Amino acid sequence: MTRDEITLDAVKQHPRVKVYIEKANEHLNGIGYTEHGYRHAGLVAEIAFNILERLGYQKRDCVAASIAGYLHDMGNLLGRDNHWQAGAILSQDILIDIGMNIEDVAVIMNAIANHEEGIGEPTTPVTAALILADKADVHVSRVRNPDKKTFDIHDRVNYAVKHSFLRVDAENKKISLELTIDTAVSQVMEYFEIFLSRMIISRRAAKFLGCTYELIANEVKLL
């Protein structure tokens, strides 16, 4: 079976996927990280699919990107460090179990293993799309800490972002992350302080797809 026949819904329904995502998200909550559950997985899957679709890639690549997006953070089940490699390994048996061709499994494993900033390398369209989609999800809805007084910088920056959208301009070969930031909560400079490495890998991913990358905050181009 190839990626032409496997659907994201089939992956979502696999019992191990459900458990791994839930338990990984619980672990990250326990150590104070933002949301990495079904919301994040589903959004990254959707954005990754849309990136490749709008750039004219074959549907099989779009679907592979969406599957990689949905599974990419499962490795947090085994700990935050090296979660990208753990996630790739955990995904292998699941994808084989639902009947995916091993070559296509390898494409998705590569994407998951290379999505982390400072470590990953975008060497396939699927990997590049996953990187861009993952790094685009900064938003108030990811914050789980109910006490604003104890916010760390990650909580504060995510809480300040009231709107985020990754715009793909296929005609002009441009990918733009558009943010609306409440500067009364967090200054734009704080975004750069914690997300600079994300912007660097996103720019490399966009370049691999033949595009330039922009960061626009409060309608001002910053990158």
C-alpha positions in Angstrom: 0.0 0.0 0.0 1.3 3.5 -0.9 0.7 7.0 0.4 -1.9 7.3 -2.3 -4.0 4.8 -0.4 -3.3 5.6 3.2 -5.3 8.5 4.7 -4.7 10.7 7.8 -7.9 9.4 9.2 -6.6 5.8 9.2 -3.6 7.0 11.2 -5.7 9.0 13.6 -7.8 5.9 14.4 -4.9 3.7 15.2 -5.1 2.9 19.0 -1.4 3.4 19.6 -1.5 6.9 18.1 -4.3 8.0 20.4 -2.5 6.7 23.5 0.9 8.0 22.5 -0.3 11.5 21.8 -2.3 11.7 25.0 0.5 10.4 27.2 3.1 12.6 25.5 0.9 15.6 26.0 0.4 14.6 29.7 4.2 14.3 30.2 4.8 17.7 28.7 2.1 19.2 30.9 3.8 17.7 33.9 7.1 19.4 33.1 5.5 22.8 32.3 5.4 22.8 28.5 2.7 24.2 26.3 0.0 22.1 24.7 1.3 19.3 22.4 -1.9 17.2 22.1 -4.6 16.7 19.5 -5.0 20.4 18.8 -1.4 20.9 18.0 -1.1 17.6 16.1 -4.2 18.3 14.0 -3.3 21.9 13.2 0.3 21.0 12.2 -1.1 18.2 10.0 -3.5 20.6 8.3 -0.9 23.3 7.7 1.7 20.9 6.4 -0.8 19.5 3.9 -1.8 22.9 2.7 1.7 24.1 2.2 2.5 21.4 -0.3 -0.9 21.5 -1.9 -0.6 25.2 -2.6 2.9 24.8 -4.0 1.6 22.2 -6.4 3.0 19.0 -5.0 1.4 15.7 -5.7 -1.4 14.6 -3.3 0.7 11.7 -2.0 3.3 14.2 -0.7 0.6 16.4 0.8 -0.9 13.4 2.7 2.5 12.3 3.8 3.2 15.7 5.2 -0.1 15.7 7.1 0.6 12.3 8.6 4.1 13.4 9.7 2.5 16.5 11.1 0.1 14.5 13.2 2.6 12.1 14.5 5.7 14.4 14.9 5.5 15.0 18.7 4.6 11.4 19.9 8.2 10.9 20.9 7.7 13.2 23.9 6.1 10.2 25.5 9.7 9.0 26.1 11.0 12.4 27.2 11.6 15.8 25.7 15.2 15.2 24.8 15.6 13.5 21.4 11.8 13.3 21.1 12.2 13.8 17.3 14.1 10.5 17.0 11.9 8.7 19.4 8.8 9.9 17.5 10.2 8.6 14.2 10.9 5.2 15.6 7.4 5.0 17.3 5.8 5.9 14.0 7.5 3.1 12.1 5.5 0.1 13.4 2.2 2.1 13.3 2.6 3.0 9.6 3.7 -0.5 8.7 0.8 -1.9 10.7 -1.8 0.1 8.6 -0.2 -1.2 5.5 2.0 1.6 4.2 4.9 0.9 1.8 8.2 0.9 3.6 9.7 3.5 1.3 6.9 5.8 2.2 7.3 5.0 5.9 10.9 6.1 5.6 9.9 9.5 4.1 7.6 10.2 7.1 10.2 8.9 9.6 12.8 11.2 8.1 10.4 14.2 8.4 9.6 13.5 12.1 13.3 12.9 12.9 14.3 16.3 11.4 11.6 18.6 12.6 13.4 20.1 15.6 15.2 23.4 15.3 19.0 23.4 15.7 19.1 19.7 14.7 16.8 19.0 11.8 17.6 19.3 8.1 14.9 19.8 5.4 16.0 17.4 2.6 12.5 16.4 1.4 9.4 18.4 0.7 7.6 16.5 3.4 10.2 17.4 6.0 10.2 21.0 4.9 6.5 21.3 5.2 6.4 19.7 8.6 9.1 22.1 9.9 7.2 25.2 8.6 3.9 24.0 10.0 5.2 23.1 13.4 7.0 26.3 13.9 4.0 28.3 12.8 1.9 27.1 15.8 2.4 29.8 18.4 -0.9 30.9 19.9 -2.7 31.8 23.2 -4.6 28.5 23.0 -1.4 26.6 23.7 -0.9 28.0 27.2 -1.9 25.6 30.0 -0.6 27.5 33.0 -3.7 29.1 34.7 -1.6 31.5 36.8 -0.3 34.4 34.7 1.9 35.5 37.6 4.0 32.3 37.1 4.2 32.5 33.3 7.7 31.7 31.9 8.8 33.4 28.7 7.2 30.6 26.6 3.9 31.0 28.3 4.0 34.7 28.0 4.9 34.8 24.3 2.3 32.2 23.3 -0.3 34.0 25.5 0.5 37.3 23.7 -0.1 35.8 20.2 -3.8 36.3 19.5 -3.7 35.3 15.8 -1.2 33.3 13.7 -1.4 32.4 10.1 1.1 30.8 7.7 0.4 32.3 4.3 1.7 30.5 1.2 2.0 32.7 -1.9 2.7 30.2 -4.6 2.8 32.7 -7.4 5.5 34.8 -5.8 7.2 31.8 -4.1 6.8 33.4 -0.6 5.9 31.8 2.7 4.9 34.3 5.5 4.2 33.7 9.2 1.7 36.5 10.2 1.3 37.1 13.9 -0.9 39.5 15.9 0.9 40.1 19.2 -0.5 41.8 22.3 2.6 43.9 23.2 1.1 44.6 26.6 1.6 41.0 27.4 4.9 40.3 25.6 7.2 42.5 23.5 8.0 41.3 20.0 11.7 41.1 21.0 10.8 38.3 23.4 9.4 36.3 20.4 12.8 36.6 18.8 14.6 35.7 22.0 13.0 32.2 22.2 12.1 31.6 18.6 15.1 32.7 16.6 16.2 29.2 16.0 12.7 28.3 14.8 12.9 31.2 12.3 16.3 30.0 11.0 15.1 26.4 10.3 11.8 27.7 8.9 13.8 29.9 6.4 15.9 26.9 5.4 12.7 24.8 4.9 11.1 27.5 2.8 14.3 27.8 0.7 14.2 24.0 0.1 10.7 24.5 -1.3 12.0 27.2 -3.6 10.4 30.0 -1.5 11.5 32.9 0.6 10.4 33.2 4.2 9.0 36.2 6.1 7.9 36.9 9.6 5.3 39.6 9.9 4.2 40.8 13.4 1.4 43.3 13.8 1.6 44.0 10.1 5.3 44.9 10.2 7.8 42.7 8.3 10.6 41.7 10.7 12.3 39.0 8.8 
